[in-house]
């Protein structure tokens, strides 16, 4: 996988290389060491969970989740309903793990506008 930030090859590795210890059941990731961008993988395969993110993008995605997740974790909606609302509003399936900074900002703004 090519890093979208520095255009260098990201290595597929155990996330212990990035974090110093293993996290999760699915511990494989793509990691670009020079710019510290990474993405986890599905079930220890080489299939990425989303797109690679550097620190700025990871922060924005975490912020988007901090606004989005309480909607379904509170029981006000179920998770499927939340993502259906997003799809209806944006016209495409929304995945925070594949969103860029601008898309995250739009998600945050929309969620905050809900009654």
BELHUGI-V904060 format. One record per backbone hydrogen bond with DSSP energy under -1.0 kcal/mol. CO is the residue of the C=O (numbers start at 0). NH is the residue of the N-H. E is the energy in kcal/mol with one decimal. If there is no record, write none. Layout:
{{CO,NH,E} {CO,NH,E}}
//
This chain:
{{0,9,-3.5} {2,6,-1.6} {7,2,-3.3} {10,30,-2.7} {12,28,-2.7} {13,16,-2.3} {14,18,-2.7} {15,19,-2.0} {26,14,-3.6} {27,40,-1.8} {28,12,-3.1} {29,38,-1.9} {30,10,-2.2} {31,35,-1.4} {31,36,-1.1} {36,31,-3.2} {37,52,-1.7} {38,29,-2.7} {39,48,-2.9} {41,44,-3.1} {46,41,-3.0} {52,37,-1.7} {53,57,-2.9} {54,58,-2.4} {55,59,-1.9} {56,60,-2.6} {57,61,-2.4} {58,62,-2.0} {59,63,-2.3} {60,64,-2.5} {61,65,-2.1} {62,66,-1.1} {63,67,-2.5} {64,68,-2.5} {67,70,-1.4} {68,72,-2.8} {69,73,-1.8} {70,76,-1.6} {77,81,-2.0} {78,82,-2.1} {79,83,-2.0} {80,84,-2.5} {81,85,-2.1} {82,86,-2.2} {83,87,-2.5} {84,88,-2.3} {85,89,-3.0} {86,90,-2.4} {94,97,-2.1} {95,98,-1.4} {96,50,-2.7} {99,103,-2.4} {100,104,-2.3} {101,105,-2.0} {102,106,-2.5} {103,107,-2.7} {104,108,-2.5} {105,109,-2.5} {106,110,-2.8} {107,111,-2.3} {110,113,-1.2}}
//
